[in-house]
């Protein structure tokens, strides 16, 4: 999975790849101030032929919660069963995250360190991951950086500085799902970002390069990647691990309907499994709606199942694996356990789970 991540990020550095993805991204994505994206998330199913990439996320949630969960689990297990790599990741997580934010800052700024970081999301206290925001805040504050959690409405832009409650914000850890800052409530953040008044990570350029779902049509096209200059080793990893993906078009409606049982449909601008459909469960009415929207169709890869006990009853649950990375390097792996056609946090006995190398 780590090699697949590095292959994807190598592809994203190709000039012709960048030209193509920017052609379908909003105008703001062309602005590249330097940061490469804090806490990227790469989601995999563990297929019989090896790991299969399902999605790439620029605002992947859960890392700060998962490191605590893994440490708690580690105390219950025989330490000899866990690899040195697992122990090193858990022991170094805070330092690695601090280094990540420092590097993101220094990719855009000549000043050594930011004075204040804001973790920004809409109505953060109501967010499912609010506890994670608090954990991230504590980690950065322990490293000597003043860190606050803010709603975009608390931001102001005064004399070329992004402000909140009278204090200057140097850097934004962006947890918004408005990836291009198009909503009116995000106008001041957008202006400050485009004028270089604040360092934002992850930012719209990173999302366009790596997480726009249309990009999967390129990453699953080995012939094009070869022609664009991607080395054969990287092409091989992507060829084996990225399900064939195509942009849904009404011109292909008959073929898509005929092959729907082998496909999974996702909205291009969706997040959090909203609006996704397994082709085998599609009704004709929903299919017609999909044809009218911006969707991709991805070859369906079934999730791995694991046996587990829920209330003393042995049952099965689906799992996927998420790698949290920075600059192509692994920070932490985690799993999500669920039922249904897409990951969720409503399944009894489901949710996040630690991953150990043994």
Rosetta blueprint (number, residue, H / E / L):
1 X L
2 X H
3 X H
4 X H
5 X H
6 X H
7 X H
8 X H
9 X H
10 X H
11 X H
12 X L
13 X L
14 X L
15 X H
16 X H
17 X H
18 X H
19 X H
20 X H
21 X H
22 X H
23 X H
24 X L
25 X L
26 X L
27 X H
28 X H
29 X H
30 X H
31 X L
32 X L
33 X L
34 X L
35 X L
36 X L
37 X L
38 X L
39 X L
40 X E
41 X E
42 X E
43 X E
44 X E
45 X E
46 X E
47 X E
48 X L
49 X L
50 X E
51 X E
52 X E
53 X E
54 X E
55 X E
56 X E
57 X E
58 X L
59 X L
60 X L
61 X L
62 X L
63 X H
64 X H
65 X H
66 X H
67 X H
68 X H
69 X H
70 X H
71 X H
72 X H
73 X H
74 X H
75 X H
76 X H
77 X L
78 X L
79 X H
80 X H
81 X H
82 X L
83 X L
84 X H
85 X H
86 X H
87 X H
88 X H
89 X H
90 X H
91 X H
92 X H
93 X H
94 X H
95 X H
96 X H
97 X H
98 X H
99 X H
100 X H
101 X H
102 X H
103 X H
104 X H
105 X H
106 X H
107 X L
108 X L
109 X L
110 X L
111 X L
112 X L
113 X L
114 X L
115 X L
116 X E
117 X E
118 X E
119 X E
120 X E
121 X L
122 X L
123 X L
124 X H
125 X H
126 X H
127 X L
128 X L
129 X L
130 X H
131 X H
132 X H
133 X H
134 X H
135 X H
136 X H
137 X H
138 X H
139 X H
140 X H
141 X H
142 X H
143 X L
144 X L
145 X L
146 X E
147 X E
148 X E
149 X E
150 X E
151 X L
152 X H
153 X H
154 X H
155 X E
156 X E
157 X E
158 X E
159 X L
160 X L
161 X E
162 X E
163 X E
164 X E
165 X L
166 X L
167 X E
168 X E
169 X L
170 X L
171 X E
172 X E
173 X E
174 X E
175 X L
176 X L
177 X L
178 X L
179 X L
180 X L
181 X L
182 X L
183 X L
184 X H
185 X H
186 X H
187 X H
188 X H
189 X H
190 X H
191 X H
192 X H
193 X H
194 X H
195 X L
196 X L
197 X L
198 X L
199 X E
200 X E
201 X E
202 X L
203 X L
204 X H
205 X H
206 X H
207 X H
208 X H
209 X H
210 X H
211 X H
212 X L
213 X L
214 X L
215 X H
216 X H
217 X H
218 X H
219 X H
220 X L
221 X L
222 X H
223 X H
224 X H
225 X H
226 X H
227 X H
228 X H
229 X L
230 X L
231 X L
232 X H
233 X H
234 X H
235 X H
236 X H
237 X H
238 X H
239 X H
240 X H
241 X H
242 X E
243 X L
244 X L
245 X E
246 X E
247 X E
248 X L
249 X L
250 X H
251 X H
252 X H
253 X H
254 X H
255 X H
256 X H
257 X H
258 X H
259 X L
260 X H
261 X H
262 X H
263 X E
264 X E
265 X E
266 X E
267 X E
268 X L
269 X L
270 X L
271 X L
272 X L
273 X L
274 X L
275 X L
276 X L
277 X E
278 X E
279 X H
280 X H
281 X H
282 X L
283 X L
284 X H
285 X H
286 X H
287 X H
288 X H
289 X H
290 X H
291 X H
292 X H
293 X L
294 X L
295 X E
296 X E
297 X E
298 X E
299 X E
300 X L
301 X L
302 X L
303 X L
304 X E
305 X E
306 X E
307 X E
308 X E
309 X E
310 X E
311 X L
312 X L
313 X E
314 X E
315 X E
316 X E
317 X E
318 X E
319 X E
320 X E
321 X E
322 X E
323 X E
324 X E
325 X E
326 X E
327 X L
328 X L
329 X E
330 X E
331 X E
332 X E
333 X E
334 X E
335 X E
336 X E
337 X E
338 X E
339 X L
340 X L
341 X L
342 X L
343 X L
344 X L
345 X L
346 X L
347 X L
348 X L
349 X L
350 X L
351 X E
352 X E
353 X E
354 X E
355 X L
356 X L
357 X L
358 X L
